[in-house]
């Protein structure tokens, strides 16, 4: 009998736990920027969840060329006092072959449950010809072998053995002894199991380095701060890039100079860095009860705006965590306030910087509380614990107890306060009742009447005319709005000027990557609107064909394509032309197309 009762109790507990776990409304969805593309087109896929994900694994993307990803982003919002957050993993892909392909399910775990997205299809039509990976290997063999001795990518990390949550810095450098005329990012290093933060080191700087008796030109091409999110053996996959190498070939040319001095050929090479293995240690077993996975060298300060207030007056309690570590990922323990206090969700102010030294700065939580009744209140000390990898110990910081003396309200109007849901500052309500006027009020009777006056008859005459004018004007607007291509063509120059001004601002602030991205957007946006080409069909082949149809010169078309390719190349490696020259070229090309394409 006891055994049967025990089984019933265990079954009831299991049902309650299952019901609680399924009460968590977790969503995990997949989306794409385009369901139909052409070969050579770029598009974006994204996997998004409203819960914290662990063990994220993307589907196989072998039918496409991965240009970038996984790129992790987090979005937080406050609606009606509730915090909503989503986490996303995105990839930039290029279609390389025709057909219909299925992108399978991404899998992950959330709240201890396995979740996955729904698969979806991408249809790829015929566009520009894209060289496949096997063709690249053939081109290397025909041109005389591997580029590993003269051109390679070296990947390094600051530490190979770290604790979970401890930051490390991964650096990718390009080494070359040959001339480069172009490059393209094929696949960014996968960072599964890591939270990452890109380091913006500005424009690449070339230095010299001697390796094995040979002098190499060296440039840093990528640098990332990584925070391992789970213990065990983790691996950073290779970074893959394509380069156009200038090689001198002796003889074989048609001219006497080619026979004597040799000629230069452009040869395509695909390179990848070596994978990096990281050993991630778990935290020691004796973690404090309030430990929230904060790791680094950190400090905490607590500031109270006032220790003595009147009832219904607001108090700000600020908790500031600063130092070096995984600041973007930490949380502080929830604070407990007396029932006499009205409380609001804290404002979170991030002042975090990412540099070659890692992630450092501060994170501040600003609590607003309003005591509603008089009395003396004592708040428990605020305890913050973190793991310090340097000492390999947990560190605990405890504040002093917070004592607040709340005086009785004197009933003045300044005591009436409200706090808006969108986290604005406290507002004081003034008097909401007006006194009755006690002065003598004089009333007058009006003899004038609008009906039957000359104003009445004038309005009767103008009303039909106003209706006819409105009807004709509305039809004219409808006809003008129906010409979508014409509208896009008219606004093409304005959009381009706006984006070019954004590029000018980036140029002034020495933001090289943002500058080239703005120039590329300006050219693509202008051409799409001016030539009435949809974004799905906006590729070099279609742009050339459209410009030829509209009688644009071949020189104009070539300058446009060259500038677009230059902007793409400049995002990953230095180019021989200055940003100001690129800006002037883009501006001149837009003006030239405006003059040549009149239709």
PyMOL commands that set and color helices and strands:
alter all, ss='L'
color gray80, all
select helices_A, chain A and resi 2-22+133-143+256-261+327-329+413-415+454-482+484-508+512-530+535-537+540-549+554-570+579-596
alter helices_A, ss='H'
color red, helices_A
select strands_A, chain A and resi 28-32+36-38+42-49+54-57+64-79+82-95+99-103+107-110+113-116+120-125+151-157+161-163+167-176+179-187+194-198+207-211+214-228+232-236+240-249+263-272+276-281+296-304+308-310+314-325+341-343+347-355+358-371+375-379+383-388+393-398+402-407+417-418+427-428
alter strands_A, ss='S'
color yellow, strands_A
deselect
rebuild
show_as cartoon
